[in-house]
Amino acid sequence: MKNKVMRLVILESPFAGHSHHAIKRNIKYARTCIADCLRRGEAPFASHLLYTQDGILRDKVKEEREIGINAGLAWAEKAQATVVYTDLGISEGMKKGIRHAIQCGRSVVYRKLK
């Protein structure tokens, strides 16, 4: 089977929330967004899902959140596009990712699942 070259994309979707329920909803949404990217032939990277897992970084600790955001932005330097899923709105963290993409000259694509 021949390997298909996939476009590298940074996935932006909300993560933080005011309740445990909101965070669970945002994680489920981000997973659905990843699946959507994969179906489109893209190789998505969602740092907000990776770095916030138990035992890695705590999103509610400001210093650790910043480390995660900065690590995601470092990976973004290699991406071909930033894909922003907007069904749940655009969070402050997402805005930071969008600004970074624009500063780097990376295209920003806005999408909805619904």
N, C-alpha and C positions, 0 to 999 in steps of 0.2 A: 504494500500500500504506500503510495506516494504521500509525503508530508505536504500539507497545505500551509503556506506562510500565513500566519495570522497577524492582524494588526494589533499592536500593543496599545492598550488603553488604560487610563486611570479611571476608576469608577468613583463617582461622587454621589452619595446618598446620605440621608440623615442617619446619625447614630445615637447621640445623646438624647435623653428625654427627661421629663419631670417625674416619671414614675417607672417602676419596673415593667409595667405593661407596655408603656411607650417604647422602651428600649427593646423589648422582645418583638414588638411590631416592626421596629426599624431594622432589626437583624433579619427577620423573615423577609422583609421588603428587599434588603440588600442582596440576600441570597437569590431572590427571584430576578433581580437586576443582573446579577452575575450570569445566571442561566440565559437571560435574554442576550447578553453580549456574546456568550459562547455560540448561541444559535445563529448569530450574525457573522460568525467567523472571526471574532475578536478574542484576544487573550487578555482578560481584564485583571487588574490588580486593585484590591479593595483593602487598603491598609487598616481602615477602621474596623474591619472584621478580624483581621489577623492579629494586630497588636493589642487588641482589647480582650483577648481570650484570657481565661484564668491563668495566673502564674506568669503573665508577660508584663503588661502595663495596666494601671488602673486609670480609667478615663476620668474619674472624678478627682484625681490628684493632679493639680494644675501642671506641675513640673513633668509628670509622667505623660500627661496628655500632649504637652508640647514636644516631648521626645518622639512620640508616635507620629504626630503631625509632620515633624521635620524629617523623620525616616520615610514617610510616605512621599513627601515632596522630593526627597533625594531619588527615590525610584522613578518618580514622574519625569525626571530629566531624560529618561530613556524612552518614554512613551511617545507614541505618534499622535495621540489625541487624548483629551479629557472628555469623558462622557458623564453628563449630569442628568440624573433621573429626578424629575420634579413633581411626581404625583403627591408627595408628602411635604412639599415646600422646599426651600433652600435654606439650610442652616448656616450659622456663622462659620463653622468649619468648612462647609462646602464653598462658601464665598471665598475663603482663604485659598482653597484649591483652584478655584476659577481664576482668581487674581494671579496666582502663580503661573497658571497655564498661559494666560495672556502675556505676562511679563517674559515668558520663555518663547513666545511665538508659536505655541502649540494650539492647534485648533480645539475649540470647545463645541461640543454637540449636546444639545438639550433634547431629552427624550421623556416620554410618558409610557407607562405600561398599559394604561387603561384606554 
